[in-house]
Amino acid sequence: MASITQDMKFRLSLIKYADKYGVTKAAIKYHTNRQYVYRWKNRYDGTWNSLRDRSRRPHHHPNQHTEDEIRLIRNIRRRNPDAGLVVFWVKLCQRGYTRSIPGLYRLMRFIR
């Protein structure tokens, strides 16, 4: 992804105009708000990569299953391959699993 997009060129021209004439005039000319101009001025470090859009993907999820829970689920599932979901969940709860049945079902769709 080495290409320079139109958005990046727009942001560079916005920053240069804001440096020369001020943030308020740049926001008026480019039909945006001052906060947007300040955001890109602070982010710009002289390279094109600093003008690139960042990923919106979350870095973590606070309610995500832990590695210990996933390991426990795999071990119990290996020993009880034919158990139904509720029976399987009860066996997990006896060994310290604290999540709900729908949460277990969502996780089991992705792990094998």
C-alpha positions as CSV (number, residue, x, y, z in Angstrom):
1,M,0.0,0.0,0.0
2,A,2.6,2.5,-1.2
3,S,0.2,4.7,-3.2
4,I,-0.6,8.2,-2.2
5,T,-4.3,8.7,-2.1
6,Q,-6.4,11.8,-2.8
7,D,-7.3,12.0,0.9
8,M,-3.6,12.2,1.7
9,K,-3.0,14.9,-0.8
10,F,-6.0,16.8,0.5
11,R,-4.6,16.6,4.1
12,L,-1.2,17.8,3.0
13,S,-2.6,20.8,1.2
14,L,-4.8,21.5,4.3
15,I,-1.8,21.4,6.6
16,K,0.3,23.6,4.4
17,Y,-2.5,26.2,4.0
18,A,-3.1,26.1,7.8
19,D,0.6,26.7,8.4
20,K,0.6,29.7,6.1
21,Y,-2.8,31.3,6.9
22,G,-4.0,29.8,10.2
23,V,-6.3,27.0,11.3
24,T,-9.5,29.0,11.1
25,K,-9.0,30.1,7.5
26,A,-7.9,26.6,6.5
27,A,-11.1,25.1,8.1
28,I,-13.3,27.7,6.2
29,K,-11.5,27.2,2.9
30,Y,-11.6,23.4,3.0
31,H,-15.1,23.1,4.4
32,T,-14.1,21.3,7.6
33,N,-13.9,22.1,11.3
34,R,-10.8,23.3,13.2
35,Q,-10.6,20.2,15.2
36,Y,-10.0,18.2,12.0
37,V,-7.2,20.6,11.0
38,Y,-5.5,20.4,14.4
39,R,-5.8,16.6,14.4
40,W,-3.9,16.3,11.1
41,K,-1.4,19.0,12.0
42,N,-0.5,17.2,15.1
43,R,-0.3,13.8,13.4
44,Y,1.8,15.1,10.4
45,D,5.5,14.4,10.9
46,G,6.7,15.2,7.4
47,T,6.1,11.8,5.8
48,W,3.2,10.6,3.7
49,N,2.6,7.6,6.0
50,S,1.5,10.0,8.8
51,L,-1.3,11.2,6.5
52,R,-2.6,7.7,5.9
53,D,-5.9,6.5,7.5
54,R,-5.3,4.4,10.5
55,S,-7.0,1.1,11.2
56,R,-10.3,1.2,13.1
57,R,-9.8,-2.4,14.4
58,P,-9.8,-2.6,18.2
59,H,-6.6,-3.7,19.9
60,H,-8.4,-5.8,22.4
61,H,-11.8,-6.7,23.8
62,P,-12.3,-6.5,27.6
63,N,-14.7,-9.5,27.7
64,Q,-12.7,-11.8,25.4
65,H,-12.1,-15.4,26.5
66,T,-8.7,-15.9,28.1
67,E,-6.2,-18.4,26.9
68,D,-6.8,-20.5,30.0
69,E,-10.5,-20.6,29.3
70,I,-9.9,-21.6,25.7
71,R,-7.5,-24.3,26.8
72,L,-10.0,-25.7,29.3
73,I,-12.7,-25.8,26.6
74,R,-10.5,-27.6,24.2
75,N,-9.5,-30.2,26.8
76,I,-13.0,-30.9,28.0
77,R,-14.3,-31.0,24.4
78,R,-11.6,-33.5,23.5
79,R,-12.6,-35.8,26.4
80,N,-16.4,-35.3,25.7
81,P,-16.8,-35.1,21.9
82,D,-20.5,-36.2,21.9
83,A,-21.8,-34.1,24.8
84,G,-24.5,-31.6,24.0
85,L,-23.9,-27.9,24.5
86,V,-25.7,-27.6,27.9
87,V,-24.0,-30.8,29.3
88,F,-20.7,-29.5,28.1
89,W,-21.3,-26.1,29.7
90,V,-22.2,-27.8,33.0
91,K,-19.0,-29.8,32.9
92,L,-17.0,-26.6,32.3
93,C,-18.8,-24.8,35.1
94,Q,-17.8,-27.5,37.5
95,R,-14.2,-26.8,36.6
96,G,-14.4,-23.0,37.1
97,Y,-15.9,-21.7,33.8
98,T,-18.0,-18.6,34.6
99,R,-19.3,-17.5,31.1
100,S,-22.8,-18.0,29.7
101,I,-24.0,-20.6,27.3
102,P,-24.4,-18.2,24.4
103,G,-20.9,-17.0,25.0
104,L,-19.6,-20.6,24.9
105,Y,-21.5,-21.3,21.7
106,R,-20.1,-18.2,20.0
107,L,-16.6,-19.2,21.0
108,M,-17.0,-22.9,19.9
109,R,-18.0,-21.9,16.4
110,F,-14.5,-20.5,15.9
111,I,-12.3,-23.0,17.7
112,R,-11.8,-26.6,16.7
